[in-house]
Each structure stands twice: as C-alpha cells, then as structure tokens.
C-alpha cells in the first residue's frame, strides 16, 4: 500500500489520526500519541490495521511504500 492510497478520516478516542484506504474502505490508525496525519504522509508514523470497523482494536503493523 502506498501513502497516496490513504485519506484522513478523523481521530480515535485518544486523539490519534485514523486513515482510510480510498479504494477498499479499510481503516488504519497510529498508536503513538502526538502523531498527525502529516506525520503519516511523511512516513514518520507506523500504521496499524483496524479493518472496516473503527471500534476494533489495532492488530498488526502495516508497511507503507512511498
């Protein structure tokens, strides 16, 4: 997955950005506090898969390609 395939779609309960894949609709999140969507776009944050339901706990990290 590339960074260009993601869009910002809000924040989680802890104020961390949520991202959504533009085609599949699958959600991803970050676990570190203080990270912004711009950090994600720069490749400075590790994303975790959340699935289609934003309420699920994050599971494995996702590798992003620039």
TORVO-905650 format. One record per residue: residue number from 0; y, x, z of N, C-alpha, C in turn. Coordinates in steps of 0.05 Angstrom, whole numbers. Layout:
N
+-----+--------+--------+--------+--------+--------+--------+--------+--------+--------+
! pos !   n.c2 !   n.c1 !   n.c3 !  ca.c2 !  ca.c1 !  ca.c3 !   c.c2 !   c.c1 !   c.c3 !
+-----+--------+--------+--------+--------+--------+--------+--------+--------+--------+
! NUM !      Y !      X !      Z !      Y !      X !      Z !      Y !      X !      Z !
...
+-----+--------+--------+--------+--------+--------+--------+--------+--------+--------+
END
This chain:
66
+-----+--------+--------+--------+--------+--------+--------+--------+--------+--------+
! pos !   n.c2 !   n.c1 !   n.c3 !  ca.c2 !  ca.c1 !  ca.c3 !   c.c2 !   c.c1 !   c.c3 !
+-----+--------+--------+--------+--------+--------+--------+--------+--------+--------+
!   0 !    -23 !     17 !      0 !      0 !      0 !      0 !     25 !     18 !      0 !
!   1 !     45 !      9 !    -14 !     70 !     25 !    -15 !     92 !     10 !      1 !
!   2 !    112 !     25 !      8 !    134 !     15 !     24 !    148 !     -8 !      8 !
!   3 !    150 !     -5 !    -18 !    164 !    -25 !    -35 !    150 !    -52 !    -35 !
!   4 !    125 !    -53 !    -27 !    110 !    -78 !    -26 !    115 !    -94 !      0 !
!   5 !    131 !    -83 !     18 !    136 !    -96 !     44 !    164 !   -108 !     45 !
!   6 !    167 !   -130 !     60 !    193 !   -141 !     66 !    195 !   -146 !     96 !
!   7 !    219 !   -144 !    106 !    224 !   -151 !    134 !    222 !   -181 !    138 !
!   8 !    210 !   -189 !    160 !    207 !   -218 !    164 !    211 !   -226 !    193 !
!   9 !    227 !   -211 !    207 !    233 !   -218 !    235 !    224 !   -198 !    255 !
!  10 !    222 !   -206 !    280 !    214 !   -188 !    301 !    193 !   -202 !    318 !
!  11 !    178 !   -186 !    333 !    158 !   -197 !    351 !    170 !   -202 !    379 !
!  12 !    154 !   -210 !    398 !    163 !   -217 !    425 !    177 !   -194 !    439 !
!  13 !    172 !   -169 !    430 !    183 !   -146 !    443 !    207 !   -134 !    428 !
!  14 !    216 !   -149 !    407 !    239 !   -139 !    391 !    232 !   -119 !    370 !
!  15 !    206 !   -115 !    365 !    197 !    -96 !    344 !    195 !   -110 !    317 !
!  16 !    202 !    -96 !    295 !    202 !   -109 !    269 !    174 !   -117 !    260 !
!  17 !    173 !   -140 !    247 !    150 !   -149 !    233 !    155 !   -145 !    203 !
!  18 !    135 !   -138 !    188 !    136 !   -135 !    159 !    115 !   -153 !    147 !
!  19 !    121 !   -162 !    123 !    101 !   -178 !    108 !     97 !   -166 !     81 !
!  20 !     72 !   -166 !     72 !     67 !   -157 !     44 !     77 !   -179 !     25 !
!  21 !     92 !   -171 !      5 !    105 !   -191 !    -12 !     85 !   -207 !    -29 !
!  22 !     62 !   -196 !    -35 !     42 !   -210 !    -51 !     21 !   -224 !    -35 !
!  23 !     10 !   -211 !    -15 !    -13 !   -222 !      0 !     -4 !   -240 !     23 !
!  24 !     21 !   -236 !     33 !     30 !   -251 !     56 !     19 !   -241 !     83 !
!  25 !      5 !   -218 !     82 !     -6 !   -207 !    107 !     16 !   -193 !    123 !
!  26 !     15 !   -197 !    149 !     35 !   -185 !    167 !     27 !   -158 !    178 !
!  27 !     47 !   -142 !    183 !     43 !   -116 !    195 !     65 !   -112 !    216 !
!  28 !     60 !    -96 !    237 !     80 !    -92 !    258 !     80 !    -63 !    266 !
!  29 !    100 !    -55 !    281 !    101 !    -29 !    294 !     96 !    -32 !    324 !
!  30 !     87 !    -11 !    337 !     81 !    -13 !    365 !    102 !      1 !    382 !
!  31 !    117 !     20 !    370 !    137 !     35 !    385 !    162 !     18 !    389 !
!  32 !    174 !     19 !    412 !    199 !      5 !    417 !    222 !     21 !    404 !
!  33 !    243 !      8 !    396 !    266 !     21 !    385 !    264 !     27 !    355 !
!  34 !    242 !     20 !    343 !    239 !     25 !    314 !    251 !      2 !    298 !
!  35 !    265 !      8 !    276 !    277 !    -12 !    259 !    262 !    -14 !    233 !
!  36 !    268 !    -35 !    217 !    256 !    -37 !    191 !    264 !    -13 !    173 !
!  37 !    288 !     -3 !    177 !    297 !     20 !    162 !    279 !     45 !    168 !
!  38 !    271 !     48 !    193 !    252 !     69 !    201 !    226 !     66 !    186 !
!  39 !    217 !     41 !    183 !    192 !     36 !    168 !    196 !     45 !    139 !
!  40 !    218 !     37 !    127 !    223 !     44 !     99 !    225 !     74 !     95 !
!  41 !    235 !     88 !    115 !    237 !    118 !    112 !    210 !    131 !    117 !
!  42 !    190 !    116 !    127 !    164 !    128 !    133 !    163 !    140 !    160 !
!  43 !    182 !    133 !    178 !    183 !    144 !    205 !    169 !    127 !    226 !
!  44 !    154 !    107 !    218 !    141 !     89 !    237 !    113 !     83 !    227 !
!  45 !     95 !     80 !    246 !     67 !     74 !    240 !     64 !     43 !    241 !
!  46 !     54 !     32 !    219 !     49 !      3 !    218 !     21 !     -4 !    226 !
!  47 !     17 !    -27 !    238 !     -9 !    -37 !    245 !    -13 !    -64 !    233 !
!  48 !    -38 !    -69 !    224 !    -46 !    -93 !    211 !    -47 !   -116 !    231 !
!  49 !    -35 !   -139 !    224 !    -36 !   -163 !    241 !    -50 !   -186 !    228 !
!  50 !    -56 !   -185 !    202 !    -69 !   -207 !    189 !    -48 !   -228 !    181 !
!  51 !    -58 !   -252 !    175 !    -40 !   -274 !    166 !    -27 !   -288 !    189 !
!  52 !    -38 !   -285 !    213 !    -28 !   -298 !    237 !    -12 !   -278 !    253 !
!  53 !     13 !   -284 !    257 !     31 !   -265 !    271 !     23 !   -263 !    301 !
!  54 !      8 !   -282 !    312 !      1 !   -281 !    340 !    -22 !   -263 !    347 !
!  55 !    -37 !   -254 !    327 !    -60 !   -236 !    333 !    -50 !   -209 !    343 !
!  56 !    -66 !   -197 !    360 !    -60 !   -170 !    370 !    -63 !   -150 !    347 !
!  57 !    -45 !   -130 !    345 !    -48 !   -110 !    325 !    -74 !    -96 !    326 !
!  58 !    -85 !    -89 !    303 !   -110 !    -74 !    303 !   -105 !    -46 !    292 !
!  59 !   -119 !    -38 !    271 !   -118 !    -11 !    262 !    -92 !     -4 !    248 !
!  60 !    -84 !     22 !    249 !    -60 !     31 !    235 !    -64 !     29 !    204 !
!  61 !    -43 !     26 !    190 !    -43 !     24 !    161 !    -28 !     48 !    149 !
!  62 !    -40 !     61 !    129 !    -27 !     84 !    117 !     -9 !     74 !     94 !
!  63 !     16 !     82 !     95 !     35 !     75 !     75 !     40 !     98 !     55 !
!  64 !     42 !     91 !     30 !     49 !    111 !     10 !     77 !    107 !      1 !
!  65 !     92 !    128 !     -4 !    120 !    125 !    -12 !    122 !    120 !    -42 !
+-----+--------+--------+--------+--------+--------+--------+--------+--------+--------+
END
